Amino acid sequence: MRALVTGAQMKEIDRRTIQEIGIPSLVLMERAAMAVAAAVKERTDKGARVWCACGCGNNGADGVAVARMLYLAGYPVVVVYIGEREKGTQEFKLQADIAENLGMNLIEYEEFIPGSCDVLVDAVFGVGLSRTMEGEYREFLEMLEGLKPGLTVAVDVPSGISSDSGQVLGTALRADVTVTFGWEKLGTVLYPGREYAGQVVIADIGFPQAAFCREGAEAFTLEAADLNKQPGRPPYSNKGTYGKVLIAAGSKNMGGAAYLSGLAAYRAGAGLVKILTAEENRSFLQTRLPEAVLETYDTKSFEEDPEAYRQRLEESCEWADAVVLGPGLGREPYAKQLVEMILTMACTPVVVDADALNIISENPYLTGYFTENIILTPHLGEMARLTGLSILEIQKNLLETARNYASHYGITCVLKDAATAAALRDGRMYVNTSGNSAMAKAGSGDVLTGVIAALLAQGMEETEGTVLGIYVHGLAGDRYRSEHGAGSLLAGELADYVGRVLGQHPDK
């Protein structure tokens, strides 16, 4: 697990390190510049023509220091800066003086005659940028973007990208590599910033852990070592040891969603899976997933007399250690009754997805049954229906939207996007860094519900099981793409690859 920080948090870390702990800013700056220069040297030879594009703030000071180190290493280097040098930070003015004392030439943008370069070091803006760029600064970035050098290395954050939301603030530079300092910024994990950042290298430049600030909701992501958190498989055990998952899914002739969720639950380690579905799906599910226990109902009779099914539903909810509610369920009147009953009956974690989310958005009173055991997994369209926000508004404020909804109802909200964000009940935010566009296929979300439910049924704590399920789901897609490419993935194969990812740790 590693932390992710906002621009404001990083500024506070910087302040504490310098002002309270006493590490000089120039010491941090030299180490930062060394890390960026090393990234350039690893990827080029000394004949490469380097431009270091700088602002007059501390990010620009980093860039001038990078230019000096590359110049001393034998690279042909040009420094072009934008802004009024005399109004720059003390660090920028000092770094500029050092460079000129060594015989380097710093050129102001207004006097600069564009040409071409092999390497661009982007040190125009750092984590502090929060406004849309206009005028000369926008023109400068657009000029730099038009260079299309063989390698672009961003210093801390690609210029023009919000360090908090990943949004493009008017225009932005695309980097092949972003060297960031201390902790990765949220803006290079969320899209579109994640795409603009390229490969992110996290450089340790000497920030002490004591300077790390934890104000506000802490954000984090998982790493490969976190796979060790998956539930163990002791030798002396039976199917009941590994949890029971109830999957309420699949309207008439929509058994595929129930199948995918059930298959994923088994692949993620669940000992028993019961599928509660329309009677018309029986033959299909018995053929495709004979390992599942089937509990079927007649949709017409359910609609006419839902109370006749109450006892069966109560028994199924009591049986389960975790529940999946919604995939392929449909939006007929009986489905609304089913959703309402399960929301009121289930005392174990309930993963709510797909049609159950649509039913809730159409019948807002159902949110009155939300309790802390509820885990919602909406995609952007479903979240728009739940909140009344537009998809564009949600995309621009992914974390805030998930956090606000989760905190309002006291639940866990998994907001699915290219970078899925999960707002947890303890106030933390999880941002997923696994997964890829190969997973943009029908049924992928059904697989996710089964994975999360299986991990929770096996006894994982709710927040840990939810984020591990998201991470494993993405890793399964990554592994498939590495073996077969991005275009051919089917959701059933994704479920199979979940088993492969978790099976990499046989001791567990």
C-alpha positions as CSV (number, residue, x, y, z in Angstrom):
1,M,0.0,0.0,0.0
2,R,1.3,3.5,-0.8
3,A,-0.1,6.9,-0.1
4,L,-1.3,9.4,-2.7
5,V,-1.2,13.1,-1.9
6,T,-2.9,16.3,-3.1
7,G,-1.0,19.4,-4.1
8,A,-2.0,21.1,-0.8
9,Q,-0.8,18.1,1.2
10,M,2.5,18.0,-0.7
11,K,3.0,21.7,0.0
12,E,2.4,21.1,3.7
13,I,4.9,18.2,3.7
14,D,7.4,20.5,2.1
15,R,6.7,23.3,4.6
16,R,7.1,21.0,7.6
17,T,10.3,19.5,6.2
18,I,11.9,22.9,5.7
19,Q,10.5,25.0,8.5
20,E,9.8,22.6,11.3
21,I,12.3,19.8,10.8
22,G,15.0,22.1,9.3
23,I,16.1,20.4,6.1
24,P,17.1,23.2,3.8
25,S,15.0,23.6,0.7
26,L,18.1,23.6,-1.5
27,V,19.1,20.2,-0.2
28,L,15.7,18.8,-1.3
29,M,16.0,20.6,-4.6
30,E,19.4,19.2,-5.4
31,R,18.2,15.6,-4.7
32,A,15.1,16.2,-6.8
33,A,17.2,17.5,-9.7
34,M,19.6,14.6,-9.4
35,A,16.6,12.2,-9.7
36,V,15.3,13.9,-12.9
37,A,18.8,14.1,-14.4
38,A,19.3,10.4,-13.7
39,A,16.0,9.6,-15.5
40,V,17.2,11.6,-18.6
41,K,20.7,9.9,-18.5
42,E,19.1,6.4,-18.3
43,R,17.1,7.0,-21.5
44,T,19.5,9.1,-23.7
45,D,23.1,9.5,-24.6
46,K,25.2,12.6,-24.3
47,G,24.6,13.7,-27.8
48,A,20.9,14.3,-27.1
49,R,19.9,18.0,-27.3
50,V,18.1,18.9,-24.1
51,W,15.7,21.8,-23.5
52,C,14.7,22.6,-19.9
53,A,11.5,24.6,-20.0
54,C,11.1,26.4,-16.6
55,G,8.7,28.6,-14.8
56,C,10.1,31.1,-12.2
57,G,8.8,29.1,-9.2
58,N,10.5,26.3,-7.3
59,N,9.5,23.8,-10.0
60,G,11.4,25.9,-12.4
61,A,14.3,26.1,-10.0
62,D,14.3,22.3,-10.1
63,G,14.4,22.5,-13.8
64,V,17.4,24.9,-13.9
65,A,19.2,22.5,-11.5
66,V,18.5,19.6,-13.8
67,A,19.9,21.6,-16.7
68,R,23.1,22.4,-14.8
69,M,23.6,18.7,-13.9
70,L,23.1,17.6,-17.5
71,Y,25.3,20.4,-18.8
72,L,28.1,19.3,-16.5
73,A,27.6,15.8,-17.7
74,G,28.3,16.8,-21.3
75,Y,24.8,17.3,-22.7
76,P,24.0,20.2,-25.0
77,V,21.4,22.1,-22.9
78,V,19.2,25.0,-23.5
79,V,17.2,26.7,-20.6
80,V,14.1,28.6,-21.6
81,Y,12.0,30.2,-18.9
82,I,8.8,32.1,-18.7
83,G,7.9,34.8,-16.2
84,E,9.7,37.7,-14.6
85,R,13.0,36.4,-13.2
86,E,13.2,39.2,-10.6
87,K,9.8,38.2,-9.2
88,G,10.8,34.5,-9.1
89,T,11.3,32.6,-5.9
90,Q,14.6,32.9,-4.1
91,E,15.5,29.3,-5.1
92,F,14.9,30.0,-8.8
93,K,17.0,33.1,-8.7
94,L,19.8,31.3,-6.9
95,Q,19.7,28.3,-9.3
96,A,19.7,30.7,-12.3
97,D,22.8,32.6,-10.9
98,I,24.6,29.3,-10.4
99,A,23.9,28.2,-14.0
100,E,25.1,31.5,-15.4
101,N,28.2,31.4,-13.3
102,L,29.0,28.1,-15.0
103,G,28.6,29.7,-18.4
104,M,25.1,28.5,-19.2
105,N,22.7,30.7,-21.1
106,L,19.2,31.2,-19.7
107,I,16.8,32.5,-22.4
108,E,13.5,34.3,-21.6
109,Y,10.6,33.0,-23.6
110,E,9.9,36.4,-25.3
111,E,13.5,36.3,-26.7
112,F,13.5,32.6,-27.5
113,I,13.7,31.4,-31.1
114,P,12.1,28.0,-31.3
115,G,13.9,25.1,-32.9
116,S,14.0,21.4,-32.1
117,C,15.3,19.2,-29.4
118,D,15.7,15.5,-28.6
119,V,14.7,15.8,-24.9
120,L,12.3,18.2,-23.2
121,V,12.4,18.6,-19.4
122,D,9.1,20.1,-18.3
123,A,9.6,22.2,-15.2
124,V,7.1,25.0,-16.0
125,F,4.5,24.3,-13.3
126,G,4.5,22.1,-10.2
127,V,1.8,20.9,-7.8
128,G,0.5,24.4,-7.1
129,L,-1.3,25.0,-10.4
130,S,-5.0,25.3,-9.8
131,R,-6.3,27.7,-12.5
132,T,-6.9,27.4,-16.2
133,M,-3.9,28.7,-18.1
134,E,-4.4,31.6,-20.5
135,G,-2.4,34.0,-22.5
136,E,1.4,33.7,-22.7
137,Y,1.6,30.7,-20.5
138,R,-0.8,28.7,-22.6
139,E,1.0,29.8,-25.7
140,F,4.3,28.6,-24.2
141,L,2.9,25.2,-23.3
142,E,1.4,24.8,-26.8
143,M,4.7,25.7,-28.4
144,L,6.5,23.1,-26.2
145,E,3.8,20.5,-27.0
146,G,4.3,21.1,-30.7
147,L,8.0,20.1,-30.5
148,K,7.2,16.4,-30.1
149,P,10.7,15.5,-28.9
150,G,11.8,11.9,-28.6
151,L,11.6,12.1,-24.8
152,T,9.7,14.4,-22.4
153,V,10.4,14.2,-18.7
154,A,8.1,16.0,-16.4
155,V,9.3,17.4,-13.0
156,D,6.9,16.3,-10.3
157,V,3.6,16.8,-12.3
158,P,3.1,17.4,-16.1
159,S,2.6,21.1,-16.6
160,G,-1.1,21.9,-17.0
161,I,-2.4,18.9,-15.0
162,S,-4.2,19.5,-11.8
163,S,-2.2,17.6,-9.0
164,D,-5.5,17.0,-7.2
165,S,-8.0,15.9,-9.9
166,G,-5.9,15.0,-12.9
167,Q,-7.9,17.4,-15.1
168,V,-6.3,19.4,-17.9
169,L,-6.2,23.1,-16.9
170,G,-6.6,24.6,-20.4
171,T,-3.7,22.8,-22.0
172,A,-1.1,20.4,-20.8
173,L,2.2,18.7,-21.8
174,R,2.3,15.0,-22.3
175,A,5.3,13.3,-20.6
176,D,6.9,10.0,-21.3
177,V,8.2,9.9,-17.8
178,T,7.2,11.9,-14.7
179,V,9.7,12.0,-11.9
180,T,7.7,12.9,-8.7
181,F,9.1,13.5,-5.3
182,G,8.3,11.8,-2.0
183,W,4.8,10.6,-2.8
184,E,2.8,10.1,-6.0
185,K,0.2,12.9,-6.6
186,L,-3.5,12.1,-7.1
187,G,-3.4,14.0,-10.4
188,T,-1.0,11.4,-12.0
189,V,-3.2,8.5,-10.9
190,L,-6.6,9.9,-12.0
191,Y,-7.4,10.3,-15.7
192,P,-6.6,12.2,-17.8
193,G,-3.5,13.1,-15.8
194,R,-2.5,9.4,-15.6
195,E,-2.3,9.3,-19.4
196,Y,-0.4,12.6,-19.6
197,A,2.2,11.5,-16.9
198,G,3.5,8.4,-18.7
199,Q,5.7,6.3,-16.5
200,V,5.7,7.7,-13.0
201,V,9.0,7.4,-11.0
202,I,8.7,8.1,-7.3
203,A,12.0,9.6,-6.1
204,D,13.0,9.6,-2.5
205,I,14.6,13.1,-2.0
206,G,14.7,13.1,1.8
207,F,11.2,14.0,3.0
208,P,11.0,12.4,6.5
209,Q,7.9,10.4,7.3
210,A,7.4,12.7,10.3
211,A,6.5,15.5,7.8
212,F,3.7,13.5,6.2
213,C,0.4,15.2,6.7
214,R,-2.8,13.4,7.2
215,E,-5.3,16.2,7.1
216,G,-8.5,15.4,5.3
217,A,-9.3,12.0,3.8
218,E,-6.2,10.0,3.2
219,A,-5.9,8.5,-0.3
220,F,-4.0,5.4,-1.1
221,T,-3.5,2.7,-3.7
222,L,-2.4,-1.0,-3.5
223,E,0.8,-2.6,-4.7
224,A,1.8,-6.2,-5.6
225,A,2.8,-6.9,-2.0
226,D,-0.8,-6.3,-0.9
227,L,-1.8,-9.6,-2.6
228,N,-0.5,-11.3,0.5
229,K,-3.5,-9.9,2.3
230,Q,-5.8,-12.4,0.5
231,P,-7.5,-15.0,2.8
232,G,-5.4,-18.1,3.6
233,R,-6.4,-21.7,2.8
234,P,-5.6,-23.8,5.8
235,P,-5.1,-27.6,5.2
236,Y,-7.8,-28.5,7.7
237,S,-10.9,-26.9,6.2
238,N,-14.0,-27.5,4.1
239,K,-16.2,-25.5,1.8
240,G,-18.0,-23.8,4.6
241,T,-14.7,-22.4,5.8
242,Y,-14.4,-20.2,2.8
243,G,-17.6,-18.4,3.0
244,K,-21.1,-18.5,1.3
245,V,-22.1,-15.9,-1.3
246,L,-25.7,-15.2,-2.3
247,I,-26.1,-13.7,-5.8
248,A,-29.4,-12.2,-6.5
249,A,-29.2,-11.6,-10.2
250,G,-30.5,-12.4,-13.6
251,S,-34.0,-11.6,-14.9
252,K,-35.7,-13.8,-17.5
253,N,-33.1,-14.9,-20.1
254,M,-30.5,-12.7,-18.4
255,G,-28.6,-15.4,-16.7
256,G,-25.2,-14.4,-18.1
257,A,-24.8,-11.7,-15.4
258,A,-25.6,-14.1,-12.6
259,Y,-23.2,-16.7,-14.2
260,L,-20.3,-14.2,-14.4
261,S,-20.7,-13.0,-10.9
262,G,-21.0,-16.6,-9.6
263,L,-18.0,-17.8,-11.5
264,A,-15.9,-14.8,-10.3
265,A,-16.9,-15.6,-6.7
266,Y,-15.7,-19.1,-7.0
267,R,-12.5,-18.1,-8.8
268,A,-11.9,-15.6,-5.9
269,G,-12.0,-18.4,-3.4
270,A,-15.6,-18.6,-2.1
271,G,-16.6,-22.0,-0.8
272,L,-20.3,-21.9,-1.7
273,V,-22.3,-19.8,-4.1
274,K,-26.0,-19.7,-4.3
275,I,-27.7,-17.9,-7.2
276,L,-31.1,-16.5,-6.6
277,T,-32.6,-16.0,-10.1
278,A,-35.6,-16.2,-12.4
279,E,-36.7,-19.8,-13.1
280,E,-36.0,-19.3,-16.9
281,N,-32.3,-19.2,-16.1
282,R,-32.1,-22.6,-14.4
283,S,-31.1,-24.7,-17.4
284,F,-28.5,-22.2,-18.5
285,L,-26.9,-21.9,-15.1
286,Q,-27.0,-25.6,-14.4
287,T,-25.1,-26.2,-17.6
288,R,-22.6,-23.3,-17.3
289,L,-22.0,-23.3,-13.5
290,P,-23.1,-26.6,-12.0
291,E,-21.1,-25.8,-8.9
292,A,-23.6,-23.2,-7.9
293,V,-26.7,-23.8,-5.7
294,L,-29.8,-22.5,-7.5
295,E,-32.7,-20.8,-5.8
296,T,-35.2,-19.8,-8.5
297,Y,-38.5,-17.9,-8.5
298,D,-41.3,-17.4,-10.9
299,T,-41.3,-13.7,-11.9
300,K,-45.0,-13.5,-12.4
301,S,-46.0,-15.0,-9.1
302,F,-43.3,-12.9,-7.3
303,E,-44.9,-9.8,-8.8
304,E,-48.4,-10.8,-7.8
305,D,-47.5,-11.9,-4.3
306,P,-44.0,-10.9,-3.2
307,E,-44.8,-11.7,0.5
308,A,-45.0,-15.4,-0.4
309,Y,-41.3,-15.3,-1.1
310,R,-40.3,-13.4,2.1
311,Q,-39.4,-16.5,4.2
312,R,-37.2,-17.9,1.4
313,L,-35.4,-14.7,1.0
314,E,-34.8,-14.3,4.7
315,E,-33.4,-17.8,4.9
316,S,-31.1,-17.2,1.9
317,C,-29.9,-13.9,3.4
318,E,-29.3,-15.6,6.8
319,W,-27.3,-18.3,5.0
320,A,-25.0,-15.9,3.2
321,D,-21.8,-14.4,4.5
322,A,-22.0,-11.8,1.6
323,V,-24.6,-10.9,-0.9
324,V,-24.4,-9.6,-4.5
325,L,-27.5,-7.7,-5.5
326,G,-28.4,-6.5,-9.0
327,P,-26.5,-7.8,-12.0
328,G,-28.9,-8.5,-14.9
329,L,-31.9,-8.2,-12.5
330,G,-34.1,-6.1,-14.7
331,R,-36.3,-3.2,-13.6
332,E,-39.7,-4.8,-13.5
333,P,-41.9,-4.3,-10.5
334,Y,-41.0,-7.6,-8.9
335,A,-37.3,-6.6,-9.1
336,K,-38.0,-3.5,-7.1
337,Q,-39.7,-5.7,-4.5
338,L,-36.7,-8.1,-4.4
339,V,-34.2,-5.2,-4.0
340,E,-36.2,-3.7,-1.2
341,M,-36.5,-7.0,0.6
342,I,-32.9,-7.9,0.5
343,L,-31.8,-4.4,1.6
344,T,-34.0,-4.8,4.6
345,M,-33.1,-8.4,5.4
346,A,-29.4,-8.8,4.8
347,C,-27.1,-8.2,7.8
348,T,-23.9,-9.2,6.0
349,P,-22.1,-7.1,3.4
350,V,-24.2,-6.4,0.3
351,V,-22.5,-5.5,-3.0
352,V,-25.1,-3.5,-4.9
353,D,-24.6,-3.1,-8.7
354,A,-26.2,-2.7,-12.1
355,D,-30.0,-2.9,-12.1
356,A,-30.3,-2.6,-8.4
357,L,-28.6,0.8,-8.6
358,N,-31.0,1.8,-11.3
359,I,-34.0,0.7,-9.2
360,I,-32.6,2.7,-6.3
361,S,-32.2,5.8,-8.4
362,E,-35.8,5.5,-9.6
363,N,-37.1,4.9,-6.1
364,P,-35.0,7.2,-3.8
365,Y,-36.8,6.0,-0.7
366,L,-34.8,2.8,-0.9
367,T,-31.7,4.7,0.3
368,G,-33.5,4.8,3.6
369,Y,-32.5,1.1,4.0
370,F,-28.8,1.8,3.5
371,T,-26.7,0.6,6.4
372,E,-23.0,0.4,6.9
373,N,-22.8,-3.0,5.3
374,I,-23.8,-1.6,1.9
375,I,-21.2,-1.4,-0.9
376,L,-22.3,0.4,-4.0
377,T,-20.4,-0.2,-7.3
378,P,-21.8,2.3,-9.9
379,H,-20.2,3.2,-13.2
380,L,-20.4,6.8,-14.2
381,G,-23.8,6.6,-15.8
382,E,-25.3,4.9,-12.8
383,M,-23.7,7.4,-10.5
384,A,-25.2,10.2,-12.6
385,R,-28.6,8.7,-12.1
386,L,-28.1,8.3,-8.4
387,T,-26.8,11.8,-7.8
388,G,-28.4,13.9,-10.5
389,L,-25.0,15.1,-11.6
390,S,-23.9,15.0,-15.2
391,I,-21.2,12.4,-16.2
392,L,-18.9,15.3,-17.1
393,E,-19.3,16.8,-13.6
394,I,-18.5,13.4,-12.0
395,Q,-15.5,12.9,-14.2
396,K,-14.1,16.2,-13.2
397,N,-14.6,15.5,-9.5
398,L,-14.4,11.7,-9.3
399,L,-13.1,11.4,-5.7
400,E,-15.3,14.2,-4.3
401,T,-18.4,12.7,-5.9
402,A,-17.7,9.2,-4.4
403,R,-16.7,10.7,-1.0
404,N,-19.8,12.9,-0.8
405,Y,-22.2,10.1,-1.6
406,A,-20.5,7.6,0.7
407,S,-20.3,10.0,3.7
408,H,-23.9,11.1,3.2
409,Y,-25.3,7.6,3.5
410,G,-22.6,6.0,5.7
411,I,-21.7,3.4,3.1
412,T,-18.8,2.3,0.8
413,C,-19.0,3.7,-2.7
414,V,-16.9,2.1,-5.5
415,L,-17.1,4.5,-8.4
416,K,-16.0,2.7,-11.6
417,D,-14.0,4.5,-14.2
418,A,-10.7,4.0,-16.0
419,A,-9.2,4.7,-12.6
420,T,-11.8,3.3,-10.2
421,A,-12.1,5.3,-6.9
422,A,-13.5,3.9,-3.7
423,A,-14.8,6.0,-0.8
424,L,-14.5,4.0,2.3
425,R,-16.6,4.3,5.5
426,D,-13.5,5.3,7.5
427,G,-13.0,8.4,5.4
428,R,-10.1,7.1,3.3
429,M,-10.1,7.2,-0.5
430,Y,-8.7,4.3,-2.6
431,V,-7.7,4.9,-6.2
432,N,-7.0,1.8,-8.3
433,T,-3.9,1.7,-10.4
434,S,-4.4,-1.8,-12.0
435,G,-6.5,-2.6,-15.0
436,N,-6.7,-1.4,-18.6
437,S,-9.0,-0.7,-21.6
438,A,-9.2,-4.4,-22.5
439,M,-11.6,-4.7,-19.6
440,A,-14.1,-2.3,-21.2
441,K,-16.4,-5.2,-22.1
442,A,-19.9,-6.3,-21.1
443,G,-19.9,-8.3,-17.9
444,S,-16.7,-6.9,-16.4
445,G,-18.6,-5.2,-13.6
446,D,-20.5,-8.5,-12.8
447,V,-17.1,-10.1,-12.3
448,L,-16.0,-7.4,-9.9
449,T,-19.1,-7.9,-7.7
450,G,-18.3,-11.6,-7.4
451,V,-14.7,-11.0,-6.5
452,I,-15.5,-8.4,-3.8
453,A,-18.3,-10.6,-2.3
454,A,-16.0,-13.7,-2.2
455,L,-13.3,-11.9,-0.4
456,L,-15.7,-10.5,2.2
457,A,-17.4,-13.9,2.6
458,Q,-14.0,-15.4,3.4
459,G,-13.7,-13.0,6.4
460,M,-11.8,-10.0,5.1
461,E,-12.6,-6.8,6.8
462,E,-15.0,-4.7,4.6
463,T,-12.7,-2.0,3.5
464,E,-9.7,-4.3,2.9
465,G,-11.8,-6.8,1.0
466,T,-13.3,-4.2,-1.2
467,V,-10.1,-2.5,-2.3
468,L,-8.3,-5.8,-2.7
469,G,-11.1,-7.0,-4.9
470,I,-10.9,-3.9,-7.1
471,Y,-7.1,-4.3,-7.4
472,V,-7.2,-8.1,-8.2
473,H,-9.9,-7.5,-10.8
474,G,-7.6,-5.0,-12.5
475,L,-4.6,-7.2,-12.3
476,A,-6.5,-10.0,-14.0
477,G,-7.2,-7.7,-16.9
478,D,-3.5,-6.6,-17.0
479,R,-2.3,-10.2,-17.0
480,Y,-4.7,-11.1,-19.8
481,R,-3.6,-8.2,-21.9
482,S,0.1,-9.1,-21.4
483,E,-0.6,-12.6,-22.8
484,H,-3.3,-12.0,-25.5
485,G,-3.5,-8.2,-26.3
486,A,-6.2,-5.7,-25.5
487,G,-9.1,-6.5,-27.9
488,S,-10.3,-10.0,-27.3
489,L,-10.9,-10.3,-23.5
490,L,-14.3,-11.8,-22.5
491,A,-15.7,-11.3,-19.0
492,G,-15.7,-15.1,-18.4
493,E,-11.9,-15.1,-19.2
494,L,-11.5,-12.2,-16.8
495,A,-13.0,-14.2,-14.0
496,D,-10.6,-17.1,-14.8
497,Y,-7.7,-14.7,-14.7
498,V,-8.8,-13.6,-11.3
499,G,-8.1,-17.1,-10.1
500,R,-4.7,-17.0,-11.7
501,V,-3.7,-13.8,-10.0
502,L,-4.8,-15.0,-6.6
503,G,-3.2,-18.4,-7.3
504,Q,0.2,-16.7,-7.6
505,H,0.5,-17.0,-3.8
506,P,0.1,-20.7,-3.1
507,D,1.1,-20.3,0.5
508,K,-2.0,-18.3,1.1
